[in-house]
């Protein structure tokens, strides 16, 4: 396994650690900014999520720069992103920081595109994330990060950036999902 793929696997391994900090109250106290409060555990969880998300850029950059792009990496990288973002979105519903229906739409798209990738893999084609998929991933990461931080960075200017970012990420999630299916519709015509 090359270094970019090891970085991708480390992103998956950070998910349970992230979940522990988001779901366990260690009694470390609360940060207060304006009308928002942020348990210190959530701050640590948000930092872990952001760090894990940045590894997405690092592994991709390293793989392209040193010509280490592999089929395993093309499969693992988007899977790691989906697992990390889905775990975070489910936690946000649990903490009542995100609407469950938006999370269901986002996760449903992720399952649908993963299913499409598996069908295509069965035909010998490995589909790497395209630019629209990357935009989708980064809008999700930005929205989730803002929600995990309880919108504190924007509380001082009284702007609900986190909610706006979540809606934008849902838009790109739907658009990129539609794009994947539209570009690969022939796989359904050929399967009987």
N, C-alpha and C positions, 0 to 999 in steps of 0.2 A: 504494500500500500504506500503510495507516494505521500509527500508532505501535504499538498492541498487536500487530499482525501482524509488524512489524519486530522487536519484542522476541521473539516466538515464533521467527522465523527465526534470530535471534542464538543462541537456545538450541540449535538444530540445529547451528549453526556451532561451538559450543563442544565438541561431541562429539569431533571428532578431536583437539583440544587436550587434553581430558580423557584420551583413550586414550593419547596420547604419554606423559603423566606417569605413568599407571598401568602401562605396559608397557615403558618404557625406563628402564634403570638409569643415572642420571647420576652415581652415586657420591656422593650428597650426605649419606650417613650414615643412621643409624637412631635413632629415638626408642624408649626402653624404659620401659614402665610395668608393674610387676608381672611377670607371665609373658608379656605381649604385647610384640611389637616392631612398629614401624611405620616403614617406609622414608620418608624425608622426601618423596620423589617421590609416594608414595601420599597423604601428607598434603596436598600441593599438588593432586593429582588429586581428593581428597575435597572440598577447598574449592571447586574448579571445579564439581564435580557439585552441591554444595549451592547454590552461587550460581546455576547454571543452573536448578536446581529451583525456587528462589525466584522466578525470572522467570516461572514458571507462574502464581503468585499475582498478580504485578505486572501482567502483560498482561491477565489476566482482570478484575482490579479496575479498571484503566484503561479497558478496553473497556466495562464496565458503567457506570462513573461518567460517562463522556463520551458514552455511547450510540454506541459505535463497534463494536458486535457485528456481524460480517459472516459470511456463509456460508464465506468463505475461512478466517476465524479459527476457526469451529466445526470445520472440517476440519483445519487446520494444528495447532491447539493440542494435541488429543489425539495426533496423529501425532508431534509433537515430544516429548511425554512418553514415548510408546512407544519411540521411537528412543533417547532418552537412557537410560531405565531398562533397555531390552534390552541396549544396549551395556555398561552397567555390570554387569548380571547376567552377561553372557558373560565379561567381564573377571574377575569374582569366581570363576567356575568355573575359568578359566585359572590364577588364583592359588590355587586350592584353598581358597577361603574360603566357597563356597556349594555345596550339593549340586546336581549337574547335573539330577537328575530334577525338583527343585523349579523350577529355572530353565526347564526344558522345559515344565512345566505353565503357568507364568506367561506365557512367550512364546507358547505355543500359544493361550492365551486371547486375547492381544493380536492375533494374526493373525486369529483367528476373528471377533472383534468388528470389526476393521478391514474384513474381508470383508463382514460384515453391513452396515456403514456404506456400503460401496461399492454394495452391492445396493440399499440404500435411496436412496442418492444417484441411482441410475439411475431411480428412480421419482419423483425431484424432491424427496425428503425428506432434509434434512440433520439428523442427530441430534447435538445437543450433549451433552456429558457430563452425566449426572445426579448427584445427591448421592452415591449409592453408588459410582459411577465415580470421583468426586473423593476419597472416602474410600480407595478402592483405590489411587489414585495416591499419596496422601500416606502410606499405610502402606508402600507400596513404597519411596518416597523415604526414609522414616525407616529402614527395614530396610537398604537399600542403603548409606545414609550410615554407619550403625553398622558394617556389614561392611567398607566401604572404610577406616574408621578402625581396623580390626582390633579392634573392641570396646574400645578403650583407655579411653574415658570410664567404662566400667563395670567395668574390670579391677580398679580399686581396691576395689570392694565385692564382687568375685568373683561377678559375675552375668553370664551369657551373654545379655545383652539382644539382641544382634544376631541370634542364632539364633531366639529367641522372636519377635522382630519379623518375621523372614522367614516364620515359620509363620503369623503373624497376617496378613501381607500376602498369602500364598498363599490363605488362607481368604477374604479380601475379593476377591481376584482371581477365584476360582471363583464366589463368590456374585454379584458384579457381572456377570460374563459370563453366568451363567444368567439373571439379571434382564434383560439386554439382549435375549437370545434369546426369553425368555418374553413380553416386552412387544411384540416385533416378529414373532411367529410367523406372523402373517397374510401376510407377504411370501413365505413358503414355500408357503402354500396357494394363492396366486394365481399362482405361477410354474410353468409347465409346459414 
